[in-house]
Amino acid sequence: MAVKDEFMKGVAFVIGKGSRISFWNDIWCGETTLRYDFPKIYLKSNGKTDTVAAHLNWKNGQHVWTQ
């Protein structure tokens, strides 16, 4: 796990449609995972394995949050 964490420091994600990016476990918004930044919300979440795409919809050619 330590090797993965070190490797991920040098990786950037292109969100695109968000279908391959973990909402909670990938670094896609800021410099750490949302799971790390918001542990209490993560623990209460029903969607621990959700992708970013699970929370976005297209509206008028733009992504909008569903929840």
N, CA, C, O and CB atoms as a CASP TS submission, in Angstrom:
PFRMAT TS
TARGET T0000
AUTHOR 0000-0000-0000
METHOD Language model
MODEL 1
PARENT N/A
ATOM      1  N   MET     1       0.825  -1.191   0.000  1.00  0.00           N
ATOM      2  CA  MET     1       0.000   0.000   0.000  1.00  0.00           C
ATOM      3  C   MET     1       0.871   1.258   0.000  1.00  0.00           C
ATOM      4  O   MET     1       0.524   2.242  -0.653  1.00  0.00           O
ATOM      5  CB  MET     1      -0.939  -0.003   1.209  1.00  0.00           C
ATOM      6  N   ALA     2       1.987   1.242   0.716  1.00  0.00           N
ATOM      7  CA  ALA     2       2.864   2.408   0.766  1.00  0.00           C
ATOM      8  C   ALA     2       3.419   2.733  -0.613  1.00  0.00           C
ATOM      9  O   ALA     2       3.578   3.904  -0.956  1.00  0.00           O
ATOM     10  CB  ALA     2       4.010   2.174   1.752  1.00  0.00           C
ATOM     11  N   VAL     3       3.715   1.707  -1.408  1.00  0.00           N
ATOM     12  CA  VAL     3       4.227   1.921  -2.763  1.00  0.00           C
ATOM     13  C   VAL     3       3.158   2.576  -3.626  1.00  0.00           C
ATOM     14  O   VAL     3       3.450   3.494  -4.392  1.00  0.00           O
ATOM     15  CB  VAL     3       4.687   0.586  -3.396  1.00  0.00           C
ATOM     16  N   LYS     4       1.929   2.110  -3.504  1.00  0.00           N
ATOM     17  CA  LYS     4       0.827   2.705  -4.277  1.00  0.00           C
ATOM     18  C   LYS     4       0.654   4.177  -3.900  1.00  0.00           C
ATOM     19  O   LYS     4       0.510   5.030  -4.776  1.00  0.00           O
ATOM     20  CB  LYS     4      -0.500   1.928  -4.034  1.00  0.00           C
ATOM     21  N   ASP     5       0.667   4.471  -2.612  1.00  0.00           N
ATOM     22  CA  ASP     5       0.500   5.861  -2.163  1.00  0.00           C
ATOM     23  C   ASP     5       1.605   6.753  -2.719  1.00  0.00           C
ATOM     24  O   ASP     5       1.340   7.874  -3.153  1.00  0.00           O
ATOM     25  CB  ASP     5       0.493   5.934  -0.626  1.00  0.00           C
ATOM     26  N   GLU     6       2.837   6.261  -2.708  1.00  0.00           N
ATOM     27  CA  GLU     6       3.959   7.036  -3.228  1.00  0.00           C
ATOM     28  C   GLU     6       3.819   7.238  -4.735  1.00  0.00           C
ATOM     29  O   GLU     6       4.069   8.331  -5.245  1.00  0.00           O
ATOM     30  CB  GLU     6       5.291   6.340  -2.903  1.00  0.00           C
ATOM     31  N   PHE     7       3.423   6.190  -5.438  1.00  0.00           N
ATOM     32  CA  PHE     7       3.218   6.275  -6.882  1.00  0.00           C
ATOM     33  C   PHE     7       2.122   7.276  -7.220  1.00  0.00           C
ATOM     34  O   PHE     7       2.261   8.060  -8.159  1.00  0.00           O
ATOM     35  CB  PHE     7       2.870   4.901  -7.453  1.00  0.00           C
ATOM     36  N   MET     8       1.038   7.249  -6.462  1.00  0.00           N
ATOM     37  CA  MET     8      -0.113   8.102  -6.756  1.00  0.00           C
ATOM     38  C   MET     8       0.201   9.583  -6.572  1.00  0.00           C
ATOM     39  O   MET     8      -0.505  10.427  -7.125  1.00  0.00           O
ATOM     40  CB  MET     8      -1.281   7.717  -5.872  1.00  0.00           C
ATOM     41  N   LYS     9       1.233   9.918  -5.816  1.00  0.00           N
ATOM     42  CA  LYS     9       1.615  11.321  -5.652  1.00  0.00           C
ATOM     43  C   LYS     9       2.021  11.949  -6.974  1.00  0.00           C
ATOM     44  O   LYS     9       1.878  13.158  -7.154  1.00  0.00           O
ATOM     45  CB  LYS     9       2.754  11.446  -4.651  1.00  0.00           C
ATOM     46  N   GLY    10       2.526  11.141  -7.903  1.00  0.00           N
ATOM     47  CA  GLY    10       2.970  11.655  -9.190  1.00  0.00           C
ATOM     48  C   GLY    10       1.988  11.434 -10.315  1.00  0.00           C
ATOM     49  O   GLY    10       2.324  11.667 -11.476  1.00  0.00           O
ATOM     50  N   VAL    11       0.773  10.987 -10.001  1.00  0.00           N
ATOM     51  CA  VAL    11      -0.219  10.663 -11.022  1.00  0.00           C
ATOM     52  C   VAL    11      -1.334  11.704 -11.007  1.00  0.00           C
ATOM     53  O   VAL    11      -1.774  12.144  -9.945  1.00  0.00           O
ATOM     54  CB  VAL    11      -0.796   9.244 -10.799  1.00  0.00           C
ATOM     55  N   ALA    12      -1.778  12.083 -12.179  1.00  0.00           N
ATOM     56  CA  ALA    12      -2.937  12.971 -12.300  1.00  0.00           C
ATOM     57  C   ALA    12      -3.993  12.272 -13.137  1.00  0.00           C
ATOM     58  O   ALA    12      -3.667  11.602 -14.117  1.00  0.00           O
ATOM     59  CB  ALA    12      -2.542  14.344 -12.936  1.00  0.00           C
ATOM     60  N   PHE    13      -5.236  12.419 -12.764  1.00  0.00           N
ATOM     61  CA  PHE    13      -6.335  11.817 -13.491  1.00  0.00           C
ATOM     62  C   PHE    13      -6.996  12.845 -14.391  1.00  0.00           C
ATOM     63  O   PHE    13      -7.131  14.014 -14.029  1.00  0.00           O
ATOM     64  CB  PHE    13      -7.355  11.216 -12.526  1.00  0.00           C
ATOM     65  N   VAL    14      -7.401  12.398 -15.557  1.00  0.00           N
ATOM     66  CA  VAL    14      -8.275  13.179 -16.412  1.00  0.00           C
ATOM     67  C   VAL    14      -9.655  12.575 -16.191  1.00  0.00           C
ATOM     68  O   VAL    14      -9.886  11.410 -16.513  1.00  0.00           O
ATOM     69  CB  VAL    14      -7.826  13.148 -17.952  1.00  0.00           C
ATOM     70  N   ILE    15     -10.548  13.346 -15.655  1.00  0.00           N
ATOM     71  CA  ILE    15     -11.851  12.818 -15.259  1.00  0.00           C
ATOM     72  C   ILE    15     -12.644  12.286 -16.444  1.00  0.00           C
ATOM     73  O   ILE    15     -13.225  11.204 -16.364  1.00  0.00           O
ATOM     74  CB  ILE    15     -12.649  13.888 -14.553  1.00  0.00           C
ATOM     75  N   GLY    16     -12.673  13.031 -17.536  1.00  0.00           N
ATOM     76  CA  GLY    16     -13.484  12.587 -18.672  1.00  0.00           C
ATOM     77  C   GLY    16     -14.920  12.374 -18.232  1.00  0.00           C
ATOM     78  O   GLY    16     -15.541  13.276 -17.670  1.00  0.00           O
ATOM     79  N   LYS    17     -15.449  11.189 -18.485  1.00  0.00           N
ATOM     80  CA  LYS    17     -16.812  10.858 -18.070  1.00  0.00           C
ATOM     81  C   LYS    17     -16.881  10.400 -16.620  1.00  0.00           C
ATOM     82  O   LYS    17     -17.969  10.271 -16.059  1.00  0.00           O
ATOM     83  CB  LYS    17     -17.379   9.783 -18.969  1.00  0.00           C
ATOM     84  N   GLY    18     -15.732  10.157 -16.016  1.00  0.00           N
ATOM     85  CA  GLY    18     -15.695   9.772 -14.606  1.00  0.00           C
ATOM     86  C   GLY    18     -16.017   8.317 -14.327  1.00  0.00           C
ATOM     87  O   GLY    18     -16.197   7.934 -13.171  1.00  0.00           O
ATOM     88  N   SER    19     -16.092   7.509 -15.361  1.00  0.00           N
ATOM     89  CA  SER    19     -16.507   6.111 -15.173  1.00  0.00           C
ATOM     90  C   SER    19     -15.393   5.206 -14.652  1.00  0.00           C
ATOM     91  O   SER    19     -15.666   4.073 -14.255  1.00  0.00           O
ATOM     92  CB  SER    19     -17.021   5.559 -16.475  1.00  0.00           C
ATOM     93  N   ARG    20     -14.155   5.672 -14.645  1.00  0.00           N
ATOM     94  CA  ARG    20     -13.044   4.854 -14.149  1.00  0.00           C
ATOM     95  C   ARG    20     -12.347   5.486 -12.949  1.00  0.00           C
ATOM     96  O   ARG    20     -11.298   5.011 -12.514  1.00  0.00           O
ATOM     97  CB  ARG    20     -12.036   4.623 -15.258  1.00  0.00           C
ATOM     98  N   ILE    21     -12.929   6.554 -12.416  1.00  0.00           N
ATOM     99  CA  ILE    21     -12.342   7.264 -11.284  1.00  0.00           C
ATOM    100  C   ILE    21     -13.187   7.004 -10.042  1.00  0.00           C
ATOM    101  O   ILE    21     -14.386   7.285 -10.036  1.00  0.00           O
ATOM    102  CB  ILE    21     -12.237   8.791 -11.573  1.00  0.00           C
ATOM    103  N   SER    22     -12.571   6.471  -8.993  1.00  0.00           N
ATOM    104  CA  SER    22     -13.272   6.226  -7.738  1.00  0.00           C
ATOM    105  C   SER    22     -13.564   7.561  -7.047  1.00  0.00           C
ATOM    106  O   SER    22     -12.659   8.363  -6.819  1.00  0.00           O
ATOM    107  CB  SER    22     -12.437   5.298  -6.812  1.00  0.00           C
ATOM    108  N   PHE    23     -14.824   7.785  -6.720  1.00  0.00           N
ATOM    109  CA  PHE    23     -15.231   9.025  -6.069  1.00  0.00           C
ATOM    110  C   PHE    23     -14.491   9.225  -4.748  1.00  0.00           C
ATOM    111  O   PHE    23     -14.007  10.323  -4.474  1.00  0.00           O
ATOM    112  CB  PHE    23     -16.742   9.027  -5.831  1.00  0.00           C
ATOM    113  N   TRP    24     -14.400   8.185  -3.932  1.00  0.00           N
ATOM    114  CA  TRP    24     -13.806   8.284  -2.603  1.00  0.00           C
ATOM    115  C   TRP    24     -12.320   7.954  -2.555  1.00  0.00           C
ATOM    116  O   TRP    24     -11.609   8.506  -1.715  1.00  0.00           O
ATOM    117  CB  TRP    24     -14.531   7.383  -1.675  1.00  0.00           C
ATOM    118  N   ASN    25     -11.826   7.076  -3.422  1.00  0.00           N
ATOM    119  CA  ASN    25     -10.496   6.504  -3.232  1.00  0.00           C
ATOM    120  C   ASN    25      -9.423   6.973  -4.200  1.00  0.00           C
ATOM    121  O   ASN    25      -8.253   6.641  -4.012  1.00  0.00           O
ATOM    122  CB  ASN    25     -10.593   5.057  -3.323  1.00  0.00           C
ATOM    123  N   ASP    26      -9.774   7.724  -5.216  1.00  0.00           N
ATOM    124  CA  ASP    26      -8.780   8.278  -6.135  1.00  0.00           C
ATOM    125  C   ASP    26      -8.609   9.768  -5.856  1.00  0.00           C
ATOM    126  O   ASP    26      -9.532  10.436  -5.388  1.00  0.00           O
ATOM    127  CB  ASP    26      -9.196   8.039  -7.616  1.00  0.00           C
ATOM    128  N   ILE    27      -7.436  10.268  -6.147  1.00  0.00           N
ATOM    129  CA  ILE    27      -7.171  11.703  -5.971  1.00  0.00           C
ATOM    130  C   ILE    27      -7.590  12.401  -7.261  1.00  0.00           C
ATOM    131  O   ILE    27      -6.850  12.401  -8.245  1.00  0.00           O
ATOM    132  CB  ILE    27      -5.644  11.985  -5.633  1.00  0.00           C
ATOM    133  N   TRP    28      -8.755  12.983  -7.250  1.00  0.00           N
ATOM    134  CA  TRP    28      -9.266  13.658  -8.442  1.00  0.00           C
ATOM    135  C   TRP    28      -9.749  15.076  -8.122  1.00  0.00           C
ATOM    136  O   TRP    28     -10.027  15.864  -9.026  1.00  0.00           O
ATOM    137  CB  TRP    28     -10.408  12.843  -9.060  1.00  0.00           C
ATOM    138  N   CYS    29      -9.843  15.386  -6.852  1.00  0.00           N
ATOM    139  CA  CYS    29     -10.341  16.691  -6.422  1.00  0.00           C
ATOM    140  C   CYS    29      -9.473  17.156  -5.253  1.00  0.00           C
ATOM    141  O   CYS    29      -9.751  16.827  -4.100  1.00  0.00           O
ATOM    142  CB  CYS    29     -11.866  16.625  -6.014  1.00  0.00           C
ATOM    143  N   GLY    30      -8.445  17.904  -5.546  1.00  0.00           N
ATOM    144  CA  GLY    30      -7.519  18.318  -4.505  1.00  0.00           C
ATOM    145  C   GLY    30      -6.270  17.458  -4.506  1.00  0.00           C
ATOM    146  O   GLY    30      -5.932  16.841  -5.516  1.00  0.00           O
ATOM    147  N   GLU    31      -5.583  17.419  -3.369  1.00  0.00           N
ATOM    148  CA  GLU    31      -4.306  16.716  -3.290  1.00  0.00           C
ATOM    149  C   GLU    31      -4.361  15.414  -2.516  1.00  0.00           C
ATOM    150  O   GLU    31      -3.353  14.713  -2.419  1.00  0.00           O
ATOM    151  CB  GLU    31      -3.294  17.600  -2.672  1.00  0.00           C
ATOM    152  N   THR    32      -5.522  15.073  -1.961  1.00  0.00           N
ATOM    153  CA  THR    32      -5.716  13.804  -1.270  1.00  0.00           C
ATOM    154  C   THR    32      -7.072  13.238  -1.667  1.00  0.00           C
ATOM    155  O   THR    32      -7.852  13.899  -2.352  1.00  0.00           O
ATOM    156  CB  THR    32      -5.614  13.980   0.277  1.00  0.00           C
ATOM    157  N   THR    33      -7.346  12.016  -1.235  1.00  0.00           N
ATOM    158  CA  THR    33      -8.641  11.412  -1.566  1.00  0.00           C
ATOM    159  C   THR    33      -9.746  12.062  -0.737  1.00  0.00           C
ATOM    160  O   THR    33      -9.492  12.586   0.347  1.00  0.00           O
ATOM    161  CB  THR    33      -8.612   9.880  -1.324  1.00  0.00           C
ATOM    162  N   LEU    34     -10.948  12.023  -1.246  1.00  0.00           N
ATOM    163  CA  LEU    34     -12.084  12.537  -0.475  1.00  0.00           C
ATOM    164  C   LEU    34     -12.310  11.676   0.767  1.00  0.00           C
ATOM    165  O   LEU    34     -12.763  12.173   1.798  1.00  0.00           O
ATOM    166  CB  LEU    34     -13.366  12.574  -1.346  1.00  0.00           C
ATOM    167  N   ARG    35     -11.993  10.385   0.664  1.00  0.00           N
ATOM    168  CA  ARG    35     -12.091   9.500   1.822  1.00  0.00           C
ATOM    169  C   ARG    35     -11.199  10.001   2.960  1.00  0.00           C
ATOM    170  O   ARG    35     -11.603   9.971   4.122  1.00  0.00           O
ATOM    171  CB  ARG    35     -11.703   8.059   1.432  1.00  0.00           C
ATOM    172  N   TYR    36     -10.013  10.452   2.637  1.00  0.00           N
ATOM    173  CA  TYR    36      -9.069  10.972   3.634  1.00  0.00           C
ATOM    174  C   TYR    36      -9.530  12.333   4.163  1.00  0.00           C
ATOM    175  O   TYR    36      -9.455  12.595   5.364  1.00  0.00           O
ATOM    176  CB  TYR    36      -7.655  11.091   3.027  1.00  0.00           C
ATOM    177  N   ASP    37     -10.003  13.192   3.264  1.00  0.00           N
ATOM    178  CA  ASP    37     -10.410  14.543   3.668  1.00  0.00           C
ATOM    179  C   ASP    37     -11.710  14.568   4.470  1.00  0.00           C
ATOM    180  O   ASP    37     -11.897  15.432   5.327  1.00  0.00           O
ATOM    181  CB  ASP    37     -10.563  15.412   2.445  1.00  0.00           C
ATOM    182  N   PHE    38     -12.608  13.621   4.192  1.00  0.00           N
ATOM    183  CA  PHE    38     -13.936  13.611   4.826  1.00  0.00           C
ATOM    184  C   PHE    38     -14.274  12.234   5.390  1.00  0.00           C
ATOM    185  O   PHE    38     -15.237  11.612   4.943  1.00  0.00           O
ATOM    186  CB  PHE    38     -15.012  14.037   3.817  1.00  0.00           C
ATOM    187  N   PRO    39     -13.498  11.743   6.366  1.00  0.00           N
ATOM    188  CA  PRO    39     -13.694  10.374   6.860  1.00  0.00           C
ATOM    189  C   PRO    39     -15.068  10.115   7.472  1.00  0.00           C
ATOM    190  O   PRO    39     -15.603   9.016   7.324  1.00  0.00           O
ATOM    191  CB  PRO    39     -12.649  10.063   7.874  1.00  0.00           C
ATOM    192  N   LYS    40     -15.645  11.093   8.151  1.00  0.00           N
ATOM    193  CA  LYS    40     -16.958  10.880   8.766  1.00  0.00           C
ATOM    194  C   LYS    40     -18.053  10.737   7.716  1.00  0.00           C
ATOM    195  O   LYS    40     -18.958   9.917   7.868  1.00  0.00           O
ATOM    196  CB  LYS    40     -17.294  12.033   9.708  1.00  0.00           C
ATOM    197  N   ILE    41     -17.973  11.530   6.654  1.00  0.00           N
ATOM    198  CA  ILE    41     -18.954  11.418   5.569  1.00  0.00           C
ATOM    199  C   ILE    41     -18.761  10.087   4.843  1.00  0.00           C
ATOM    200  O   ILE    41     -19.735   9.418   4.497  1.00  0.00           O
ATOM    201  CB  ILE    41     -18.822  12.611   4.572  1.00  0.00           C
ATOM    202  N   TYR    42     -17.500   9.705   4.612  1.00  0.00           N
ATOM    203  CA  TYR    42     -17.215   8.432   3.947  1.00  0.00           C
ATOM    204  C   TYR    42     -17.819   7.265   4.726  1.00  0.00           C
ATOM    205  O   TYR    42     -18.435   6.378   4.135  1.00  0.00           O
ATOM    206  CB  TYR    42     -15.697   8.234   3.789  1.00  0.00           C
ATOM    207  N   LEU    43     -17.648   7.261   6.037  1.00  0.00           N
ATOM    208  CA  LEU    43     -18.174   6.160   6.854  1.00  0.00           C
ATOM    209  C   LEU    43     -19.689   6.043   6.757  1.00  0.00           C
ATOM    210  O   LEU    43     -20.233   4.944   6.866  1.00  0.00           O
ATOM    211  CB  LEU    43     -17.771   6.348   8.307  1.00  0.00           C
ATOM    212  N   LYS    44     -20.377   7.165   6.554  1.00  0.00           N
ATOM    213  CA  LYS    44     -21.839   7.158   6.444  1.00  0.00           C
ATOM    214  C   LYS    44     -22.329   6.926   5.019  1.00  0.00           C
ATOM    215  O   LYS    44     -23.521   6.715   4.794  1.00  0.00           O
ATOM    216  CB  LYS    44     -22.395   8.462   6.957  1.00  0.00           C
ATOM    217  N   SER    45     -21.417   6.964   4.065  1.00  0.00           N
ATOM    218  CA  SER    45     -21.787   6.834   2.655  1.00  0.00           C
ATOM    219  C   SER    45     -22.265   5.429   2.314  1.00  0.00           C
ATOM    220  O   SER    45     -21.699   4.436   2.771  1.00  0.00           O
ATOM    221  CB  SER    45     -20.611   7.202   1.771  1.00  0.00           C
ATOM    222  N   ASN    46     -23.312   5.365   1.505  1.00  0.00           N
ATOM    223  CA  ASN    46     -23.789   4.087   0.970  1.00  0.00           C
ATOM    224  C   ASN    46     -23.069   3.736  -0.317  1.00  0.00           C
ATOM    225  O   ASN    46     -23.213   2.619  -0.814  1.00  0.00           O
ATOM    226  CB  ASN    46     -25.298   4.134   0.728  1.00  0.00           C
ATOM    227  N   GLY    47     -22.298   4.660  -0.867  1.00  0.00           N
ATOM    228  CA  GLY    47     -21.659   4.456  -2.161  1.00  0.00           C
ATOM    229  C   GLY    47     -20.148   4.443  -2.077  1.00  0.00           C
ATOM    230  O   GLY    47     -19.488   5.171  -2.819  1.00  0.00           O
ATOM    231  N   LYS    48     -19.587   3.644  -1.204  1.00  0.00           N
ATOM    232  CA  LYS    48     -18.137   3.624  -0.997  1.00  0.00           C
ATOM    233  C   LYS    48     -17.353   3.191  -2.236  1.00  0.00           C
ATOM    234  O   LYS    48     -16.172   3.515  -2.359  1.00  0.00           O
ATOM    235  CB  LYS    48     -17.803   2.705   0.148  1.00  0.00           C
ATOM    236  N   THR    49     -17.984   2.474  -3.142  1.00  0.00           N
ATOM    237  CA  THR    49     -17.296   2.027  -4.357  1.00  0.00           C
ATOM    238  C   THR    49     -17.762   2.793  -5.596  1.00  0.00           C
ATOM    239  O   THR    49     -17.430   2.411  -6.718  1.00  0.00           O
ATOM    240  CB  THR    49     -17.519   0.532  -4.563  1.00  0.00           C
ATOM    241  N   ASP    50     -18.511   3.848  -5.406  1.00  0.00           N
ATOM    242  CA  ASP    50     -19.019   4.633  -6.537  1.00  0.00           C
ATOM    243  C   ASP    50     -17.897   5.281  -7.335  1.00  0.00           C
ATOM    244  O   ASP    50     -16.829   5.591  -6.806  1.00  0.00           O
ATOM    245  CB  ASP    50     -19.977   5.703  -6.044  1.00  0.00           C
ATOM    246  N   THR    51     -18.164   5.475  -8.601  1.00  0.00           N
ATOM    247  CA  THR    51     -17.274   6.251  -9.453  1.00  0.00           C
ATOM    248  C   THR    51     -17.741   7.702  -9.446  1.00  0.00           C
ATOM    249  O   THR    51     -18.835   8.007  -8.971  1.00  0.00           O
ATOM    250  CB  THR    51     -17.241   5.679 -10.904  1.00  0.00           C
ATOM    251  N   VAL    52     -16.916   8.584  -9.967  1.00  0.00           N
ATOM    252  CA  VAL    52     -17.319   9.984 -10.112  1.00  0.00           C
ATOM    253  C   VAL    52     -18.552  10.065 -11.003  1.00  0.00           C
ATOM    254  O   VAL    52     -19.448  10.870 -10.750  1.00  0.00           O
ATOM    255  CB  VAL    52     -16.159  10.841 -10.700  1.00  0.00           C
ATOM    256  N   ALA    53     -18.605   9.243 -12.036  1.00  0.00           N
ATOM    257  CA  ALA    53     -19.729   9.254 -12.973  1.00  0.00           C
ATOM    258  C   ALA    53     -21.063   8.950 -12.291  1.00  0.00           C
ATOM    259  O   ALA    53     -22.110   9.402 -12.754  1.00  0.00           O
ATOM    260  CB  ALA    53     -19.484   8.251 -14.081  1.00  0.00           C
ATOM    261  N   ALA    54     -21.033   8.190 -11.201  1.00  0.00           N
ATOM    262  CA  ALA    54     -22.264   7.852 -10.484  1.00  0.00           C
ATOM    263  C   ALA    54     -22.926   9.084  -9.877  1.00  0.00           C
ATOM    264  O   ALA    54     -24.105   9.045  -9.527  1.00  0.00           O
ATOM    265  CB  ALA    54     -21.971   6.835  -9.390  1.00  0.00           C
ATOM    266  N   HIS    55     -22.179  10.170  -9.752  1.00  0.00           N
ATOM    267  CA  HIS    55     -22.703  11.382  -9.119  1.00  0.00           C
ATOM    268  C   HIS    55     -22.814  12.561 -10.080  1.00  0.00           C
ATOM    269  O   HIS    55     -23.108  13.681  -9.662  1.00  0.00           O
ATOM    270  CB  HIS    55     -21.828  11.766  -7.959  1.00  0.00           C
ATOM    271  N   LEU    56     -22.581  12.311 -11.357  1.00  0.00           N
ATOM    272  CA  LEU    56     -22.663  13.371 -12.359  1.00  0.00           C
ATOM    273  C   LEU    56     -23.643  13.004 -13.463  1.00  0.00           C
ATOM    274  O   LEU    56     -23.774  11.835 -13.826  1.00  0.00           O
ATOM    275  CB  LEU    56     -21.283  13.652 -12.955  1.00  0.00           C
ATOM    276  N   ASN    57     -24.314  13.987 -13.982  1.00  0.00           N
ATOM    277  CA  ASN    57     -25.152  13.852 -15.167  1.00  0.00           C
ATOM    278  C   ASN    57     -24.781  14.959 -16.137  1.00  0.00           C
ATOM    279  O   ASN    57     -24.236  15.991 -15.745  1.00  0.00           O
ATOM    280  CB  ASN    57     -26.670  13.907 -14.804  1.00  0.00           C
ATOM    281  N   TRP    58     -25.081  14.731 -17.397  1.00  0.00           N
ATOM    282  CA  TRP    58     -24.890  15.777 -18.405  1.00  0.00           C
ATOM    283  C   TRP    58     -26.169  16.588 -18.515  1.00  0.00           C
ATOM    284  O   TRP    58     -27.262  16.030 -18.618  1.00  0.00           O
ATOM    285  CB  TRP    58     -24.499  15.169 -19.788  1.00  0.00           C
ATOM    286  N   LYS    59     -26.029  17.905 -18.493  1.00  0.00           N
ATOM    287  CA  LYS    59     -27.167  18.793 -18.697  1.00  0.00           C
ATOM    288  C   LYS    59     -26.679  19.982 -19.507  1.00  0.00           C
ATOM    289  O   LYS    59     -25.783  20.706 -19.073  1.00  0.00           O
ATOM    290  CB  LYS    59     -27.799  19.250 -17.334  1.00  0.00           C
ATOM    291  N   ASN    60     -27.255  20.184 -20.664  1.00  0.00           N
ATOM    292  CA  ASN    60     -26.861  21.278 -21.548  1.00  0.00           C
ATOM    293  C   ASN    60     -25.357  21.266 -21.836  1.00  0.00           C
ATOM    294  O   ASN    60     -24.717  22.317 -21.871  1.00  0.00           O
ATOM    295  CB  ASN    60     -27.261  22.613 -20.934  1.00  0.00           C
ATOM    296  N   GLY    61     -24.803  20.068 -22.040  1.00  0.00           N
ATOM    297  CA  GLY    61     -23.398  19.937 -22.392  1.00  0.00           C
ATOM    298  C   GLY    61     -22.420  20.110 -21.258  1.00  0.00           C
ATOM    299  O   GLY    61     -21.217  20.234 -21.488  1.00  0.00           O
ATOM    300  N   GLN    62     -22.926  20.122 -20.010  1.00  0.00           N
ATOM    301  CA  GLN    62     -22.038  20.272 -18.849  1.00  0.00           C
ATOM    302  C   GLN    62     -22.363  19.212 -17.813  1.00  0.00           C
ATOM    303  O   GLN    62     -23.493  18.734 -17.723  1.00  0.00           O
ATOM    304  CB  GLN    62     -22.165  21.686 -18.230  1.00  0.00           C
ATOM    305  N   HIS    63     -21.337  18.848 -17.021  1.00  0.00           N
ATOM    306  CA  HIS    63     -21.567  17.942 -15.910  1.00  0.00           C
ATOM    307  C   HIS    63     -22.271  18.687 -14.784  1.00  0.00           C
ATOM    308  O   HIS    63     -21.910  19.816 -14.452  1.00  0.00           O
ATOM    309  CB  HIS    63     -20.241  17.330 -15.416  1.00  0.00           C
ATOM    310  N   VAL    64     -23.269  18.051 -14.207  1.00  0.00           N
ATOM    311  CA  VAL    64     -23.934  18.603 -13.007  1.00  0.00           C
ATOM    312  C   VAL    64     -24.002  17.492 -11.969  1.00  0.00           C
ATOM    313  O   VAL    64     -24.181  16.325 -12.320  1.00  0.00           O
ATOM    314  CB  VAL    64     -25.386  19.162 -13.339  1.00  0.00           C
ATOM    315  N   TRP    65     -23.863  17.840 -10.706  1.00  0.00           N
ATOM    316  CA  TRP    65     -23.903  16.855  -9.629  1.00  0.00           C
ATOM    317  C   TRP    65     -25.331  16.364  -9.429  1.00  0.00           C
ATOM    318  O   TRP    65     -26.276  17.153  -9.448  1.00  0.00           O
ATOM    319  CB  TRP    65     -23.347  17.452  -8.318  1.00  0.00           C
ATOM    320  N   THR    66     -25.482  15.056  -9.238  1.00  0.00           N
ATOM    321  CA  THR    66     -26.800  14.486  -9.012  1.00  0.00           C
ATOM    322  C   THR    66     -27.201  14.542  -7.549  1.00  0.00           C
ATOM    323  O   THR    66     -28.389  14.588  -7.230  1.00  0.00           O
ATOM    324  CB  THR    66     -26.838  13.060  -9.498  1.00  0.00           C
ATOM    325  N   GLN    67     -26.210  14.539  -6.650  1.00  0.00           N
ATOM    326  CA  GLN    67     -26.501  14.575  -5.210  1.00  0.00           C
ATOM    327  C   GLN    67     -25.430  15.336  -4.501  1.00  0.00           C
ATOM    328  O   GLN    67     -25.484  15.484  -3.280  1.00  0.00           O
ATOM    329  CB  GLN    67     -26.621  13.166  -4.623  1.00  0.00           C
TER
END
